[in-house]
């Protein structure tokens, strides 16, 4: 491996990315589990807030775990979103909102990870030096 492209696991930015990952997971979990009136409304739609929260969480997760495949990242985040929504839906009478929130969560995950998939696809067509 080229010394210029290698970045150590305990490098400053790698540690910052993992700290941001833990912070994002903690904030999303707390915002999901506390009563709705305790969470400030930052956007005009709760579904848009779910989309944005999981978009940012997916980006931070991709930065924190750069060697994990995009499919695995998306699967873990989708499972995390599903578990949070199931936890929120259990005591609720409005279960359809939980399904819509999960769709928004998953949409944010897909929107964040799709450019990574496209970048990997484009790298397959990068010019190669002559043999």
C-alpha positions in Angstrom: 0.0 0.0 0.0 1.3 3.5 -0.9 2.4 5.4 2.2 0.6 8.5 1.0 -2.8 6.8 0.9 -2.7 5.0 4.2 -4.3 6.6 7.2 -3.9 5.0 10.6 -6.9 3.7 12.6 -5.8 5.9 15.6 -5.2 9.0 13.5 -6.7 12.3 14.7 -9.5 12.4 12.0 -10.3 8.7 12.4 -10.8 9.2 16.1 -12.9 12.4 15.4 -15.1 10.5 13.0 -15.8 7.7 15.5 -16.6 10.3 18.2 -19.0 12.0 15.8 -20.5 8.6 15.1 -21.1 7.9 18.8 -22.5 11.4 19.2 -24.9 11.0 16.3 -26.1 7.6 17.5 -26.7 9.0 21.0 -28.5 12.1 19.8 -30.8 10.1 17.4 -31.5 7.5 20.1 -32.4 10.2 22.7 -34.5 12.2 20.3 -36.4 9.0 19.4 -37.0 7.8 23.0 -37.9 11.1 24.8 -41.5 12.5 24.5 -42.1 14.5 21.3 -42.7 17.8 23.2 -39.1 17.6 24.5 -37.5 17.4 21.1 -37.2 20.8 19.4 -38.7 21.0 16.0 -35.9 22.2 13.7 -37.7 21.8 10.3 -41.2 22.2 9.2 -41.9 18.4 9.0 -41.1 15.7 11.4 -40.5 13.3 8.5 -38.0 15.7 7.0 -36.3 15.8 10.4 -36.1 12.0 10.4 -34.6 12.1 6.9 -32.0 14.7 7.8 -31.1 13.0 11.1 -30.4 9.7 9.3 -28.7 11.4 6.4 -26.2 12.9 8.8 -25.9 9.7 10.8 -25.2 7.7 7.6 -22.5 10.1 6.5 -20.9 10.1 9.9 -21.1 6.3 10.0 -19.5 6.0 6.6 -16.6 8.2 7.8 -16.2 6.4 11.0 -16.1 2.9 9.4 -14.4 3.4 6.1 -13.5 -0.2 5.6 -17.1 -1.5 6.1 -19.0 -2.2 2.9 -21.8 0.2 1.9 -24.3 -2.6 2.0 -23.4 -3.5 5.5 -23.5 0.1 6.6 -26.9 0.6 5.1 -28.2 -2.7 6.6 -27.0 -1.8 10.1 -28.4 1.7 9.9 -31.7 0.4 8.5 -31.9 -2.1 11.4 -31.1 0.6 13.9 -33.8 2.9 12.4 -36.3 0.0 12.4 -35.6 -0.8 16.1 -36.0 2.8 17.1 -39.3 3.1 15.2 -40.6 -0.2 16.7 -39.8 1.1 20.1 -41.6 4.3 19.4 -44.6 2.6 17.8 -45.3 0.0 20.6 -47.1 2.4 23.0 -48.6 4.6 20.2 -52.0 4.5 18.7 -50.7 6.1 15.5 -48.6 3.3 14.1 -48.8 4.5 10.6 -46.6 7.5 11.6 -43.9 5.1 12.8 -43.9 3.4 9.4 -43.7 6.8 7.6 -40.9 7.9 10.0 -39.0 4.7 9.2 -39.4 5.3 5.5 -38.0 8.8 6.0 -35.1 7.3 8.0 -34.3 4.8 5.3 -34.6 7.5 2.7 -32.0 9.5 4.5 -29.7 6.5 4.7 -30.1 5.8 1.0 -29.6 9.4 0.0 -26.3 9.5 2.0 -24.9 6.2 0.8 -25.9 6.3 -2.9 -23.1 8.8 -3.9 -20.6 6.4 -2.3 -21.9 3.5 -4.4 -21.7 5.6 -7.5 -18.1 6.7 -6.7 -17.2 3.0 -6.4 -18.9 2.2 -9.7 -17.1 5.1 -11.4 -13.7 3.9 -10.1 -14.2 0.6 -12.0 -14.0 2.7 -15.2 -10.9 4.8 -14.2 -8.1 4.7 -16.8 -5.4 2.2 -16.0 -1.8 2.7 -16.9 -0.6 0.6 -19.8 0.8 -2.8 -18.8 
